[in-house]
Amino acid sequence: MASRWILMTYFLKISLNILVIGTLFFACTSSRSTTSDSEYEESETSESASVDSEISDSESALISRLSDTYSANNNDIPEEFARIKKETEVEVDLTKGYRIQVYSGQDVFEADTIASRFRAWSDTTIVGYQAETYTFFKTPYYRVHVGDFHDRDKALEFSKLVKRLFRDAWVVYDTVDPYLVPADTVRIRFQ
């Protein structure tokens, strides 16, 4: 009896599958008769022409209404505004600046002596700025530079004071310590 029951369920499943496939096949088939290509193209053209004329009238009315509502303006830029250029920010390197060179020679002892002499002189003579001294070797000479300035004019002003003791002093482009650069408002002068 059990085998009969299994056989009957198996037969029922197969029948149900065939029925579903047949229904799908029948639903997907068309009842329209087949026509030749030329007849189909003629009928499609006449249908689309009538639809196009109906749509084009309503579309043109809609487009006209929308163009009144949302108009596009192409305004010309006045010439004086066209000449204005965008300002670009220039990044300033704060380690570049000027120093005053007071010695350049081959004698290291002389370079150290001049550096000490300048420090002693500036401590007792100059007010408003305490200039650092830098002694270094750059082939083939030892050099002594003093001060740190971003502005060449400020360095020239300071070099006029330094030239009273060191007549050969002159302004040179150098790497400076930004923390030792005097403020723009500082007045450097004799005591």
OpenMM code with the backbone's topology and positions (N, CA, C; nanometers):
from openmm import Vec3, app, unit

residues = "MET ALA SER ARG TRP ILE LEU MET THR TYR PHE LEU LYS ILE SER LEU ASN ILE LEU VAL ILE GLY THR LEU PHE PHE ALA CYS THR SER SER ARG SER THR THR SER ASP SER GLU TYR GLU GLU SER GLU THR SER GLU SER ALA SER VAL ASP SER GLU ILE SER ASP SER GLU SER ALA LEU ILE SER ARG LEU SER ASP THR TYR SER ALA ASN ASN ASN ASP ILE PRO GLU GLU PHE ALA ARG ILE LYS LYS GLU THR GLU VAL GLU VAL ASP LEU THR LYS GLY TYR ARG ILE GLN VAL TYR SER GLY GLN ASP VAL PHE GLU ALA ASP THR ILE ALA SER ARG PHE ARG ALA TRP SER ASP THR THR ILE VAL GLY TYR GLN ALA GLU THR TYR THR PHE PHE LYS THR PRO TYR TYR ARG VAL HIS VAL GLY ASP PHE HIS ASP ARG ASP LYS ALA LEU GLU PHE SER LYS LEU VAL LYS ARG LEU PHE ARG ASP ALA TRP VAL VAL TYR ASP THR VAL ASP PRO TYR LEU VAL PRO ALA ASP THR VAL ARG ILE ARG PHE GLN".split()
positions = [
    Vec3(0.0797, -0.1180, 0.0000),
    Vec3(0.0000, 0.0000, 0.0000),
    Vec3(0.0854, 0.1265, 0.0000),
    Vec3(0.1943, 0.1184, 0.0714),
    Vec3(0.2817, 0.2346, 0.0776),
    Vec3(0.3443, 0.2620, -0.0581),
    Vec3(0.3799, 0.1591, -0.1292),
    Vec3(0.4405, 0.1812, -0.2601),
    Vec3(0.3396, 0.2398, -0.3571),
    Vec3(0.2183, 0.2024, -0.3405),
    Vec3(0.1132, 0.2579, -0.4260),
    Vec3(0.0959, 0.4072, -0.3976),
    Vec3(0.0993, 0.4412, -0.2709),
    Vec3(0.0860, 0.5821, -0.2302),
    Vec3(0.2011, 0.6651, -0.2870),
    Vec3(0.3230, 0.6188, -0.2858),
    Vec3(0.4405, 0.6883, -0.3404),
    Vec3(0.4260, 0.7025, -0.4907),
    Vec3(0.3819, 0.6000, -0.5550),
    Vec3(0.3637, 0.6044, -0.6994),
    Vec3(0.2570, 0.7058, -0.7376),
    Vec3(0.1520, 0.7169, -0.6611),
    Vec3(0.0452, 0.8106, -0.6911),
    Vec3(0.0924, 0.9557, -0.6705),
    Vec3(0.1669, 0.9846, -0.5684),
    Vec3(0.2192, 1.1203, -0.5476),
    Vec3(0.3182, 1.1573, -0.6573),
    Vec3(0.3966, 1.0621, -0.6983),
    Vec3(0.4911, 1.0889, -0.8062),
    Vec3(0.4161, 1.1247, -0.9339),
    Vec3(0.3138, 1.0489, -0.9674),
    Vec3(0.2328, 1.0749, -1.0864),
    Vec3(0.1619, 1.2111, -1.0754),
    Vec3(0.1169, 1.2474, -0.9575),
    Vec3(0.0492, 1.3751, -0.9363),
    Vec3(0.1457, 1.4921, -0.9577),
    Vec3(0.2670, 1.4802, -0.9108),
    Vec3(0.3680, 1.5863, -0.9280),
    Vec3(0.3999, 1.6070, -1.0752),
    Vec3(0.4164, 1.4979, -1.1493),
    Vec3(0.4473, 1.5080, -1.2922),
    Vec3(0.3306, 1.5712, -1.3661),
    Vec3(0.2093, 1.5324, -1.3337),
    Vec3(0.0904, 1.5882, -1.3999),
    Vec3(0.0781, 1.7373, -1.3725),
    Vec3(0.1058, 1.7760, -1.2506),
    Vec3(0.0974, 1.9173, -1.2144),
    Vec3(0.2015, 1.9994, -1.2900),
    Vec3(0.3199, 1.9489, -1.3036),
    Vec3(0.4257, 2.0184, -1.3788),
    Vec3(0.3876, 2.0340, -1.5260),
    Vec3(0.3334, 1.9287, -1.5854),
    Vec3(0.2914, 1.9352, -1.7265),
    Vec3(0.1799, 2.0371, -1.7428),
    Vec3(0.0876, 2.0415, -1.6502),
    Vec3(-0.0232, 2.1363, -1.6560),
    Vec3(0.0270, 2.2810, -1.6469),
    Vec3(0.1213, 2.3088, -1.5582),
    Vec3(0.1766, 2.4450, -1.5433),
    Vec3(0.2508, 2.4855, -1.6697),
    Vec3(0.3312, 2.3991, -1.7251),
    Vec3(0.4068, 2.4307, -1.8471),
    Vec3(0.3121, 2.4545, -1.9631),
    Vec3(0.2097, 2.3743, -1.9757),
    Vec3(0.1117, 2.3922, -2.0831),
    Vec3(0.0383, 2.5243, -2.0705),
    Vec3(0.0006, 2.5623, -1.9491),
    Vec3(-0.0692, 2.6895, -1.9270),
    Vec3(0.0212, 2.8069, -1.9632),
    Vec3(0.1447, 2.8009, -1.9236),
    Vec3(0.2393, 2.9079, -1.9578),
    Vec3(0.2588, 2.9186, -2.1086),
    Vec3(0.2687, 2.8055, -2.1744),
    Vec3(0.2866, 2.8063, -2.3198),
    Vec3(0.1658, 2.8675, -2.3888),
    Vec3(0.0478, 2.8299, -2.3459),
    Vec3(-0.0753, 2.8816, -2.4056),
    Vec3(-0.0901, 3.0320, -2.3790),
    Vec3(-0.0489, 3.0797, -2.2605),
    Vec3(-0.0610, 3.2212, -2.2251),
    Vec3(0.0370, 3.3066, -2.3045),
    Vec3(0.1480, 3.2500, -2.3409),
    Vec3(0.2497, 3.3273, -2.4121),
    Vec3(0.2261, 3.3340, -2.5627),
    Vec3(0.1452, 3.2505, -2.6163),
    Vec3(0.1210, 3.2544, -2.7604),
    Vec3(0.0271, 3.3686, -2.7939),
    Vec3(0.0379, 3.4217, -2.9158),
    Vec3(-0.0418, 3.5366, -2.9603),
    Vec3(-0.1572, 3.4900, -3.0470),
    Vec3(-0.2671, 3.5617, -3.0388),
    Vec3(-0.3822, 3.5280, -3.1231),
    Vec3(-0.3804, 3.6082, -3.2526),
    Vec3(-0.2848, 3.6978, -3.2690),
    Vec3(-0.2766, 3.7807, -3.3891),
    Vec3(-0.2254, 3.6974, -3.5056),
    Vec3(-0.2821, 3.7186, -3.6193),
    Vec3(-0.2403, 3.6409, -3.7363),
    Vec3(-0.1127, 3.7008, -3.7932),
    Vec3(-0.0353, 3.6196, -3.8573),
    Vec3(0.0898, 3.6627, -3.9150),
    Vec3(0.0636, 3.7369, -4.0446),
    Vec3(0.1306, 3.8521, -4.0587),
    Vec3(0.1174, 3.9301, -4.1821),
    Vec3(0.2538, 3.9448, -4.2443),
    Vec3(0.2564, 3.9904, -4.3664),
    Vec3(0.3849, 4.0097, -4.4332),
    Vec3(0.4521, 4.1352, -4.3759),
    Vec3(0.5811, 4.1460, -4.3983),
    Vec3(0.6584, 4.2586, -4.3457),
    Vec3(0.6105, 4.3916, -4.4004),
    Vec3(0.5761, 4.3974, -4.5283),
    Vec3(0.5337, 4.5244, -4.5891),
    Vec3(0.4016, 4.5714, -4.5293),
    Vec3(0.3060, 4.4776, -4.5065),
    Vec3(0.1786, 4.5159, -4.4462),
    Vec3(0.2010, 4.5682, -4.3044),
    Vec3(0.2898, 4.5058, -4.2299),
    Vec3(0.3174, 4.5445, -4.0916),
    Vec3(0.3783, 4.6843, -4.0863),
    Vec3(0.4755, 4.7117, -4.1751),
    Vec3(0.5416, 4.8426, -4.1773),
    Vec3(0.4435, 4.9529, -4.2122),
    Vec3(0.3521, 4.9259, -4.3102),
    Vec3(0.2540, 5.0271, -4.3498),
    Vec3(0.1597, 5.0589, -4.2356),
    Vec3(0.1120, 4.9560, -4.1664),
    Vec3(0.0175, 4.9793, -4.0569),
    Vec3(0.0866, 5.0511, -3.9402),
    Vec3(0.2113, 5.0158, -3.9131),
    Vec3(0.2853, 5.0797, -3.8036),
    Vec3(0.3120, 5.2261, -3.8343),
    Vec3(0.3464, 5.2580, -3.9589),
    Vec3(0.3744, 5.3956, -3.9993),
    Vec3(0.2504, 5.4818, -3.9863),
    Vec3(0.1364, 5.4304, -4.0295),
    Vec3(0.0137, 5.5096, -4.0213),
    Vec3(-0.0275, 5.5313, -3.8761),
    Vec3(-0.0095, 5.4289, -3.7902),
    Vec3(-0.0429, 5.4435, -3.6486),
    Vec3(0.0493, 5.5446, -3.5814),
    Vec3(0.1806, 5.5361, -3.6089),
    Vec3(0.2757, 5.6260, -3.5436),
    Vec3(0.2587, 5.7690, -3.5923),
    Vec3(0.2191, 5.7883, -3.7175),
    Vec3(0.1986, 5.9240, -3.7697),
    Vec3(0.0836, 5.9916, -3.6982),
    Vec3(-0.0251, 5.9168, -3.6762),
    Vec3(-0.1396, 5.9774, -3.6067),
    Vec3(-0.1053, 6.0061, -3.4611),
    Vec3(-0.0295, 5.9180, -3.3962),
    Vec3(0.0105, 5.9393, -3.2570),
    Vec3(0.1076, 6.0563, -3.2484),
    Vec3(0.2040, 6.0653, -3.3450),
    Vec3(0.3006, 6.1746, -3.3451),
    Vec3(0.2331, 6.3095, -3.3583),
    Vec3(0.1328, 6.3178, -3.4450),
    Vec3(0.0661, 6.4471, -3.4627),
    Vec3(-0.0089, 6.4864, -3.3362),
    Vec3(-0.0702, 6.3873, -3.2695),
    Vec3(-0.1395, 6.4172, -3.1446),
    Vec3(-0.0406, 6.4577, -3.0359),
    Vec3(0.0712, 6.3849, -3.0229),
    Vec3(0.1709, 6.4124, -2.9196),
    Vec3(0.2435, 6.5423, -2.9492),
    Vec3(0.2753, 6.5652, -3.0741),
    Vec3(0.3527, 6.6843, -3.1061),
    Vec3(0.2755, 6.8115, -3.0737),
    Vec3(0.1428, 6.8122, -3.0935),
    Vec3(0.0643, 6.9310, -3.0590),
    Vec3(0.0650, 6.9538, -2.9083),
    Vec3(0.0433, 6.8481, -2.8325),
    Vec3(0.0412, 6.8640, -2.6866),
    Vec3(0.1810, 6.8923, -2.6317),
    Vec3(0.2827, 6.8296, -2.6917),
    Vec3(0.4200, 6.8543, -2.6475),
    Vec3(0.4620, 6.9966, -2.6768),
    Vec3(0.4271, 7.0471, -2.7944),
    Vec3(0.4673, 7.1836, -2.8288),
    Vec3(0.4017, 7.2844, -2.7352),
    Vec3(0.2769, 7.2589, -2.6960),
    Vec3(0.2108, 7.3484, -2.6005),
    Vec3(0.2814, 7.3430, -2.4651),
    Vec3(0.3196, 7.2225, -2.4230),
    Vec3(0.3897, 7.2064, -2.2959),
    Vec3(0.5268, 7.2728, -2.3001),
    Vec3(0.5983, 7.2526, -2.4082),
    Vec3(0.7309, 7.3131, -2.4231),
    Vec3(0.7205, 7.4644, -2.4222),
    Vec3(0.6213, 7.5173, -2.4886),
    Vec3(0.6013, 7.6618, -2.4908),
    Vec3(0.5748, 7.7143, -2.3498),
    Vec3(0.4913, 7.6441, -2.2757),
    Vec3(0.4600, 7.6863, -2.1393),
    Vec3(0.5833, 7.6778, -2.0492),
    Vec3(0.6600, 7.5704, -2.0627),
    Vec3(0.7792, 7.5534, -1.9805),
    Vec3(0.8872, 7.6547, -2.0148),
    Vec3(0.9014, 7.6874, -2.1420),
    Vec3(1.0040, 7.7840, -2.1799),
    Vec3(0.9708, 7.9219, -2.1263),
    Vec3(0.8411, 7.9518, -2.1118),
    Vec3(0.8038, 8.0792, -2.0514),
    Vec3(0.8365, 8.0793, -1.9023),
    Vec3(0.8186, 7.9656, -1.8389),
    Vec3(0.8414, 7.9569, -1.6949),
    Vec3(0.9900, 7.9504, -1.6615),
    Vec3(1.0623, 7.8657, -1.7315),
    Vec3(1.2036, 7.8449, -1.7027),
    Vec3(1.2868, 7.8908, -1.8213),
    Vec3(1.3139, 8.0166, -1.8269),
    Vec3(1.3938, 8.0661, -1.9387),
    Vec3(1.5412, 8.0657, -1.8986),
    Vec3(1.6265, 8.0421, -1.9931),
    Vec3(1.7698, 8.0407, -1.9688),
    Vec3(1.8284, 8.1726, -2.0165),
    Vec3(1.9068, 8.2347, -1.9293),
    Vec3(1.9710, 8.3608, -1.9652),
    Vec3(2.1204, 8.3388, -1.9778),
    Vec3(2.1776, 8.3869, -2.0831),
    Vec3(2.3218, 8.3853, -2.1013),
    Vec3(2.3695, 8.5289, -2.0906),
    Vec3(2.4047, 8.5685, -1.9691),
    Vec3(2.4484, 8.7056, -1.9468),
    Vec3(2.5962, 8.7187, -1.9776),
    Vec3(2.6328, 8.8272, -2.0401),
    Vec3(2.7732, 8.8542, -2.0684),
    Vec3(2.8376, 8.9170, -1.9453),
    Vec3(2.9639, 8.8823, -1.9213),
    Vec3(3.0382, 8.9394, -1.8089),
    Vec3(3.0930, 9.0743, -1.8534),
    Vec3(3.0700, 9.1794, -1.7747),
    Vec3(3.1244, 9.3106, -1.8111),
    Vec3(3.2763, 9.3056, -1.8217),
    Vec3(3.3299, 9.3863, -1.9084),
    Vec3(3.4727, 9.3830, -1.9384),
    Vec3(3.5590, 9.4135, -1.8157),
    Vec3(3.5150, 9.5068, -1.7301),
    Vec3(3.5967, 9.5407, -1.6128),
    Vec3(3.6066, 9.4244, -1.5144),
    Vec3(3.5026, 9.3392, -1.5103),
    Vec3(3.5100, 9.2221, -1.4237),
    Vec3(3.5943, 9.1116, -1.4873),
    Vec3(3.5970, 9.1061, -1.6164),
    Vec3(3.6755, 9.0035, -1.6855),
    Vec3(3.8248, 9.0276, -1.6649),
    Vec3(3.8637, 9.1529, -1.6409),
    Vec3(4.0052, 9.1858, -1.6218),
    Vec3(4.0553, 9.1494, -1.4821),
    Vec3(3.9639, 9.1325, -1.3875),
    Vec3(4.0040, 9.0989, -1.2511),
    Vec3(4.0538, 8.9548, -1.2488),
    Vec3(4.1707, 8.9362, -1.1941),
    Vec3(4.2279, 8.8026, -1.1865),
    Vec3(4.2231, 8.7546, -1.0425),
    Vec3(4.2069, 8.6277, -1.0288),
    Vec3(4.2003, 8.5687, -0.8960),
    Vec3(4.3374, 8.5806, -0.8306),
    Vec3(4.3354, 8.6276, -0.7065),
    Vec3(4.4607, 8.6400, -0.6340),
    Vec3(4.5057, 8.5019, -0.5895),
    Vec3(4.6313, 8.4745, -0.6136),
    Vec3(4.6858, 8.3461, -0.5711),
    Vec3(4.7717, 8.3696, -0.4474),
    Vec3(4.7570, 8.2809, -0.3533),
    Vec3(4.8369, 8.2920, -0.2328),
    Vec3(4.9754, 8.2361, -0.2611),
    Vec3(5.0759, 8.3169, -0.2306),
    Vec3(5.2133, 8.2749, -0.2500),
    Vec3(5.2667, 8.2282, -0.1150),
    Vec3(5.3151, 8.1080, -0.1132),
    Vec3(5.3694, 8.0548, 0.0110),
    Vec3(5.5094, 8.1111, 0.0310),
    Vec3(5.5302, 8.1762, 0.1436),
    Vec3(5.6577, 8.2405, 0.1731),
    Vec3(5.7420, 8.1459, 0.2578),
    Vec3(5.8652, 8.1272, 0.2154),
    Vec3(5.9586, 8.0456, 0.2920),
    Vec3(6.0229, 8.1352, 0.3976),
    Vec3(5.9896, 8.1137, 0.5232),
    Vec3(6.0371, 8.1998, 0.6313),
    Vec3(6.1837, 8.1775, 0.6656),
    Vec3(6.2462, 8.0756, 0.6085),
    Vec3(6.3881, 8.0525, 0.6362),
    Vec3(6.4784, 8.1247, 0.5372),
    Vec3(6.4211, 8.1881, 0.4383),
    Vec3(6.5016, 8.2629, 0.3407),
    Vec3(6.5025, 8.4099, 0.3798),
    Vec3(6.6189, 8.4717, 0.3720),
    Vec3(6.6284, 8.6123, 0.4103),
    Vec3(6.7684, 8.6665, 0.3871),
    Vec3(6.8080, 8.7597, 0.4733),
    Vec3(6.9347, 8.8309, 0.4556),
    Vec3(7.0100, 8.8381, 0.5873),
    Vec3(7.1426, 8.8381, 0.5747),
    Vec3(7.2329, 8.8593, 0.6878),
    Vec3(7.3416, 8.9560, 0.6435),
    Vec3(7.4167, 9.0073, 0.7398),
    Vec3(7.5276, 9.0971, 0.7080),
    Vec3(7.6565, 9.0183, 0.7265),
    Vec3(7.7379, 9.0147, 0.6208),
    Vec3(7.8661, 8.9445, 0.6279),
    Vec3(7.9706, 9.0454, 0.6730),
    Vec3(8.0392, 9.0139, 0.7849),
    Vec3(8.1413, 9.1058, 0.8373),
    Vec3(8.2828, 9.0537, 0.8152),
    Vec3(8.2969, 8.9254, 0.7816),
    Vec3(8.4302, 8.8704, 0.7563),
    Vec3(8.4208, 8.7538, 0.6596),
    Vec3(8.5219, 8.7435, 0.5732),
    Vec3(8.5393, 8.6298, 0.4847),
    Vec3(8.6888, 8.6139, 0.4619),
    Vec3(8.7465, 8.5065, 0.5146),
    Vec3(8.8905, 8.4851, 0.5008),
    Vec3(8.9268, 8.3429, 0.5360),
    Vec3(9.0594, 8.3124, 0.5258),
    Vec3(9.1058, 8.1755, 0.5474),
    Vec3(9.1519, 8.1486, 0.6903),
    Vec3(9.1489, 8.2484, 0.7759),
    Vec3(9.1977, 8.2333, 0.9130),
    Vec3(9.0808, 8.2111, 1.0089),
    Vec3(9.0717, 8.0920, 1.0680),
    Vec3(8.9633, 8.0593, 1.1596),
    Vec3(8.9742, 8.1409, 1.2879),
    Vec3(9.0974, 8.1653, 1.3335),
    Vec3(9.1172, 8.2439, 1.4552),
    Vec3(9.0655, 8.3864, 1.4352),
    Vec3(9.0946, 8.4439, 1.3214),
    Vec3(9.0468, 8.5798, 1.2885),
    Vec3(8.8933, 8.5831, 1.2825),
    Vec3(8.8313, 8.4804, 1.2262),
    Vec3(8.6852, 8.4736, 1.2176),
    Vec3(8.6232, 8.4705, 1.3574),
    Vec3(8.6802, 8.3897, 1.4484),
    Vec3(8.6281, 8.3837, 1.5856),
    Vec3(8.6491, 8.5156, 1.6591),
    Vec3(8.7620, 8.5804, 1.6366),
    Vec3(8.7914, 8.7086, 1.7008),
    Vec3(8.6925, 8.8150, 1.6554),
    Vec3(8.6646, 8.8212, 1.5263),
    Vec3(8.5708, 8.9207, 1.4724),
    Vec3(8.4302, 8.8942, 1.5250),
    Vec3(8.3903, 8.7674, 1.5344),
    Vec3(8.2581, 8.7341, 1.5875),
    Vec3(8.2456, 8.7800, 1.7327),
    Vec3(8.3490, 8.7569, 1.8144),
    Vec3(8.3473, 8.8007, 1.9548),
    Vec3(8.3458, 8.9523, 1.9641),
    Vec3(8.4259, 9.0173, 1.8802),
    Vec3(8.4318, 9.1644, 1.8787),
    Vec3(8.2959, 9.2244, 1.8431),
    Vec3(8.2271, 9.1638, 1.7447),
    Vec3(8.0951, 9.2144, 1.7055),
    Vec3(7.9948, 9.1996, 1.8198),
    Vec3(7.9951, 9.0831, 1.8856),
    Vec3(7.9001, 9.0613, 1.9964),
    Vec3(7.9210, 9.1638, 2.1069),
    Vec3(8.0462, 9.1870, 2.1428),
    Vec3(8.0758, 9.2844, 2.2488),
    Vec3(8.0335, 9.4248, 2.2055),
    Vec3(8.0630, 9.4607, 2.0830),
    Vec3(8.0276, 9.5948, 2.0314),
    Vec3(7.8762, 9.6132, 2.0242),
    Vec3(7.8030, 9.5145, 1.9703),
    Vec3(7.6581, 9.5291, 1.9546),
    Vec3(7.5863, 9.5311, 2.0896),
    Vec3(7.6396, 9.4573, 2.1899),
    Vec3(7.5778, 9.4578, 2.3228),
    Vec3(7.5852, 9.5954, 2.3878),
    Vec3(7.6920, 9.6681, 2.3614),
    Vec3(7.7107, 9.7988, 2.4258),
    Vec3(7.6661, 9.9152, 2.3391),
    Vec3(7.6489, 9.8955, 2.2096),
    Vec3(7.6240, 10.0074, 2.1190),
    Vec3(7.4844, 10.0096, 2.0585),
    Vec3(7.4296, 9.8956, 2.0236),
    Vec3(7.3041, 9.8903, 1.9469),
    Vec3(7.1856, 9.8637, 2.0400),
    Vec3(7.0766, 9.9380, 2.0160),
    Vec3(6.9534, 9.9236, 2.0940),
    Vec3(6.8414, 9.8806, 1.9995),
    Vec3(6.7542, 9.7914, 2.0457),
    Vec3(6.6368, 9.7519, 1.9675),
    Vec3(6.6482, 9.6153, 1.9027),
    Vec3(6.7711, 9.5632, 1.8904),
    Vec3(6.7869, 9.4324, 1.8268),
    Vec3(6.9186, 9.3712, 1.8707),
    Vec3(6.9122, 9.2480, 1.9169),
    Vec3(7.0311, 9.1746, 1.9580),
    Vec3(7.0632, 9.0743, 1.8474),
    Vec3(7.1569, 9.1075, 1.7611),
    Vec3(7.1888, 9.0246, 1.6442),
    Vec3(7.2745, 8.9049, 1.6839),
    Vec3(7.2396, 8.7889, 1.6319),
    Vec3(7.3183, 8.6669, 1.6493),
    Vec3(7.4372, 8.6714, 1.5545),
    Vec3(7.5452, 8.6022, 1.5923),
    Vec3(7.6609, 8.5887, 1.5028),
    Vec3(7.6710, 8.4432, 1.4592),
    Vec3(7.7112, 8.4246, 1.3351),
    Vec3(7.7236, 8.2902, 1.2775),
    Vec3(7.8611, 8.2786, 1.2125),
    Vec3(7.9448, 8.1879, 1.2656),
    Vec3(8.0763, 8.1622, 1.2085),
    Vec3(8.0705, 8.0245, 1.1434),
    Vec3(8.1080, 8.0183, 1.0156),
    Vec3(8.1020, 7.8900, 0.9447),
    Vec3(8.2073, 7.8879, 0.8343),
    Vec3(8.2327, 7.7673, 0.7850),
    Vec3(8.3303, 7.7483, 0.6780),
    Vec3(8.2573, 7.7119, 0.5498),
    Vec3(8.2827, 7.7892, 0.4474),
    Vec3(8.2298, 7.7595, 0.3141),
    Vec3(8.3489, 7.7704, 0.2195),
    Vec3(8.3872, 7.6600, 0.1609),
    Vec3(8.5104, 7.6490, 0.0828),
    Vec3(8.5322, 7.7703, -0.0060),
    Vec3(8.6440, 7.8298, -0.0049),
    Vec3(8.7650, 7.8046, 0.0762),
    Vec3(8.7786, 7.9001, 0.1953),
    Vec3(8.6709, 7.9664, 0.2377),
    Vec3(8.6822, 8.0708, 0.3402),
    Vec3(8.5967, 8.0447, 0.4635),
    Vec3(8.6449, 8.1003, 0.5753),
    Vec3(8.5642, 8.1106, 0.6966),
    Vec3(8.4875, 8.2407, 0.6858),
    Vec3(8.3630, 8.2360, 0.7262),
    Vec3(8.2800, 8.3565, 0.7140),
    Vec3(8.2101, 8.3849, 0.8457),
    Vec3(8.1846, 8.5140, 0.8680),
    Vec3(8.1097, 8.5565, 0.9856),
    Vec3(7.9916, 8.6382, 0.9360),
    Vec3(7.8708, 8.5886, 0.9634),
    Vec3(7.7476, 8.6601, 0.9292),
    Vec3(7.6800, 8.7012, 1.0592),
    Vec3(7.6107, 8.8153, 1.0543),
    Vec3(7.5387, 8.8622, 1.1733),
    Vec3(7.3965, 8.9007, 1.1365),
    Vec3(7.3044, 8.8802, 1.2308),
    Vec3(7.1655, 8.9216, 1.2124),
    Vec3(7.0828, 8.8231, 1.1319),
    Vec3(6.9510, 8.8429, 1.1379),
    Vec3(6.8537, 8.7642, 1.0613),
    Vec3(6.7443, 8.8599, 1.0165),
    Vec3(6.7259, 8.8727, 0.8843),
    Vec3(6.6264, 8.9667, 0.8319),
    Vec3(6.5509, 8.9042, 0.7149),
    Vec3(6.4192, 8.9275, 0.7104),
    Vec3(6.3399, 8.8876, 0.5935),
    Vec3(6.3396, 8.9993, 0.4901),
    Vec3(6.3491, 9.1211, 0.5354),
    Vec3(6.3391, 9.2381, 0.4487),
    Vec3(6.4786, 9.2922, 0.4176),
    Vec3(6.5101, 9.3052, 0.2903),
    Vec3(6.6424, 9.3540, 0.2506),
    Vec3(6.6655, 9.4973, 0.2969),
    Vec3(6.5628, 9.5800, 0.2932),
    Vec3(6.5783, 9.7192, 0.3372),
    Vec3(6.6145, 9.7264, 0.4855),
    Vec3(6.5535, 9.6411, 0.5660),
    Vec3(6.5849, 9.6368, 0.7093),
    Vec3(6.7295, 9.5911, 0.7288),
    Vec3(6.7743, 9.4947, 0.6472),
    Vec3(6.9130, 9.4469, 0.6548),
    Vec3(7.0099, 9.5572, 0.6133),
    Vec3(6.9746, 9.6343, 0.5106),
    Vec3(7.0606, 9.7458, 0.4675),
    Vec3(7.0698, 9.8528, 0.5762),
    Vec3(6.9589, 9.8801, 0.6420),
    Vec3(6.9565, 9.9778, 0.7519),
    Vec3(7.0489, 9.9325, 0.8650),
    Vec3(7.0436, 9.8037, 0.8990),
    Vec3(7.1299, 9.7501, 1.0037),
    Vec3(7.2763, 9.7496, 0.9584),
    Vec3(7.3012, 9.7221, 0.8294),
    Vec3(7.4399, 9.7191, 0.7806),
    Vec3(7.5054, 9.8568, 0.7885),
    Vec3(7.4269, 9.9633, 0.7788),
    Vec3(7.4828, 10.0989, 0.7931),
    Vec3(7.5379, 10.1191, 0.9339),
    Vec3(7.4711, 10.0621, 1.0333),
    Vec3(7.5211, 10.0708, 1.1706),
    Vec3(7.6470, 9.9859, 1.1875),
    Vec3(7.6458, 9.8665, 1.1298),
    Vec3(7.7583, 9.7734, 1.1430),
    Vec3(7.8824, 9.8269, 1.0717),
    Vec3(7.8636, 9.9009, 0.9625),
    Vec3(7.9774, 9.9525, 0.8844),
    Vec3(8.0590, 10.0560, 0.9614),
    Vec3(8.0057, 10.1056, 1.0710),
    Vec3(8.0834, 10.1996, 1.1522),
    Vec3(8.2013, 10.1282, 1.2180),
    Vec3(8.1866, 9.9998, 1.2481),
    Vec3(8.2964, 9.9223, 1.3057),
    Vec3(8.3629, 9.8336, 1.2003),
    Vec3(8.2825, 9.7725, 1.1136),
    Vec3(8.3348, 9.6825, 1.0097),
    Vec3(8.3048, 9.7435, 0.8730),
    Vec3(8.4007, 9.8130, 0.8173),
    Vec3(8.3792, 9.8892, 0.6939),
    Vec3(8.3463, 9.8011, 0.5729),
    Vec3(8.3915, 9.6768, 0.5743),
    Vec3(8.3685, 9.5871, 0.4599),
    Vec3(8.2393, 9.5054, 0.4729),
    Vec3(8.1563, 9.5362, 0.5692),
    Vec3(8.0317, 9.4607, 0.5894),
    Vec3(7.9362, 9.4850, 0.4731),
    Vec3(7.8659, 9.3793, 0.4339),
    Vec3(7.7687, 9.3929, 0.3255),
    Vec3(7.6572, 9.2905, 0.3414),
    Vec3(7.5427, 9.3171, 0.2803),
    Vec3(7.4239, 9.2328, 0.2932),
    Vec3(7.4352, 9.1139, 0.1985),
    Vec3(7.4074, 8.9927, 0.2520),
    Vec3(7.4110, 8.8710, 0.1709),
    Vec3(7.2797, 8.7950, 0.1877),
    Vec3(7.2410, 8.7258, 0.0830),
    Vec3(7.1219, 8.6403, 0.0868),
    Vec3(7.1609, 8.5120, 0.1572),
    Vec3(7.0805, 8.4694, 0.2557),
    Vec3(7.1185, 8.3537, 0.3357),
    Vec3(6.9942, 8.2879, 0.3957),
    Vec3(7.0150, 8.1734, 0.4568),
    Vec3(6.9093, 8.1073, 0.5323),
    Vec3(6.9080, 8.1691, 0.6714),
    Vec3(6.7889, 8.2072, 0.7182),
    Vec3(6.7785, 8.2747, 0.8476),
    Vec3(6.6942, 8.1924, 0.9440),
    Vec3(6.7081, 8.2257, 1.0716),
    Vec3(6.6246, 8.1647, 1.1753),
    Vec3(6.5017, 8.2538, 1.1922),
    Vec3(6.3829, 8.2071, 1.1531),
    Vec3(6.2641, 8.2927, 1.1559),
    Vec3(6.2294, 8.3456, 1.2952),
    Vec3(6.2717, 8.2743, 1.3997),
    Vec3(6.2408, 8.3179, 1.5360),
    Vec3(6.3305, 8.4333, 1.5817),
    Vec3(6.4409, 8.4549, 1.5125),
    Vec3(6.5329, 8.5623, 1.5505),
    Vec3(6.5184, 8.6862, 1.4630),
    Vec3(6.4278, 8.6829, 1.3670),
    Vec3(6.4041, 8.7986, 1.2802),
    Vec3(6.3327, 8.9059, 1.3617),
    Vec3(6.3832, 9.0312, 1.3582),
    Vec3(6.3168, 9.1369, 1.4357),
    Vec3(6.1800, 9.1712, 1.3774),
    Vec3(6.0900, 9.2170, 1.4629),
    Vec3(5.9567, 9.2571, 1.4180),
    Vec3(5.9672, 9.3789, 1.3272),
    Vec3(5.8668, 9.3990, 1.2436),
    Vec3(5.8677, 9.5127, 1.1509),
    Vec3(5.8639, 9.6466, 1.2239),
    Vec3(5.8122, 9.6477, 1.3442),
    Vec3(5.7974, 9.7733, 1.4185),
    Vec3(5.9216, 9.8101, 1.4987),
    Vec3(6.0210, 9.7221, 1.5049),
    Vec3(6.1417, 9.7467, 1.5837),
    Vec3(6.2265, 9.8547, 1.5174),
    Vec3(6.2727, 9.9496, 1.6001),
    Vec3(6.3666, 10.0528, 1.5528),
    Vec3(6.5055, 10.0165, 1.6022),
    Vec3(6.5945, 9.9873, 1.5096),
    Vec3(6.7315, 9.9518, 1.5460),
    Vec3(6.8140, 10.0794, 1.5370),
    Vec3(6.8840, 10.1126, 1.6482),
    Vec3(6.9599, 10.2388, 1.6507),
    Vec3(7.0754, 10.2272, 1.7495),
    Vec3(7.1593, 10.3314, 1.7501),
    Vec3(7.2675, 10.3389, 1.8479),
    Vec3(7.2117, 10.3839, 1.9818),
    Vec3(7.2852, 10.3506, 2.0903),
    Vec3(7.2430, 10.3955, 2.2237),
    Vec3(7.2637, 10.5434, 2.2403),
] * unit.nanometer
topology = app.Topology()
chain = topology.addChain("A")
for resn in residues:
    res = topology.addResidue(resn, chain)
    for name in ("N", "CA", "C"):
        topology.addAtom(name, app.Element.getBySymbol(name[0]), res)
